Amino acid sequence: MKQFYCLLCLVCCLVACSQDTVESPSPQLVVEGWIENGEYPVVKVTTKVPVSDSYLSEDSLSRYVLKWAKVTISDGEREVVLTGRYTKRHFPPYVFSTYDMQGEEGRTYTLKVLYGRLYAEATTTIPRAVLLDSLRVIERSSPKGTYGVKAYIDDPEDETNYYMFMMRADLKKDEFYPSYLGLVNDSLMTHEGFFVNRGQSNLKKKYTSYYLPKETVDIKLLHLDRQAFKFWESYAVLTDYSRVPGLHTQHNIRGNVKGAWGYWWGYGVSRYRITMPD
């Protein structure tokens, strides 16, 4: 890329505290989608959750998932209709995808979503993948017996590039989540490398940035364009502020989807798997 990627993340962006439920005059689409080099597209389609002071359970959020939307992508030569399917890998556990089109570096993809009278469209291009120079496991002093992972990017010189680290720890169930503090602007890059912290899911209350002995994790280095980088940067600011009492942000996250909230990003991705020592 769900990790920069679930409905509750966007609920944080779109829902504020209120004493009463404020219904929107009309439903609004929320689109979360991405396509990576060598992978099939993934798109989630929901509607905006109304503002309310009532508790919303995970089960109750399912009614905002649009299972019958028409979702298509085009690579400029042909257009493919995506099929909706249930999956335990993502939240919400319903995505649109296809095995008939894989992402290619340098190619531009147009996403179209139609649901009743609602229509959304977005275009993105997949940057080339950039490799890591190396990954290092570092034993932490606190908590004792835990580990951190440091990554060194083989960043091309004389270019301005933007990166994001994503990871997953449960290789069978988890989707990838953005690594905490995992956004990298190469204008600020040093030779000291970057810590790839554990990704943070809004569905899990307890968070730890470190890794445990014998734990195996998958890590992705995403090469982004500037617009996608700014999106995830503003998302990180919003989610970080929302966890600190007394702090707030007054800006909306600006995606690239016309006719809907959300995003459709192309990622140039290099992929790695690493196991912590005993």
Secondary structure as UniProt FT lines:
FT   HELIX           7..14
FT   STRAND          29..37
FT   STRAND          42..47
FT   TURN            58..59
FT   HELIX           60..64
FT   TURN            67..68
FT   STRAND          70..74
FT   STRAND          79..81
FT   STRAND          83..86
FT   STRAND          94..97
FT   TURN            105..106
FT   STRAND          108..115
FT   TURN            116..117
FT   STRAND          118..125
FT   STRAND          132..139
FT   TURN            141..145
FT   STRAND          147..153
FT   TURN            157..158
FT   STRAND          162..168
FT   TURN            171..173
FT   STRAND          177..185
FT   HELIX           186..188
FT   TURN            191..192
FT   STRAND          194..195
FT   TURN            202..203
FT   TURN            213..214
FT   STRAND          216..224
FT   HELIX           226..242
FT   TURN            245..246
FT   STRAND          261..275
//
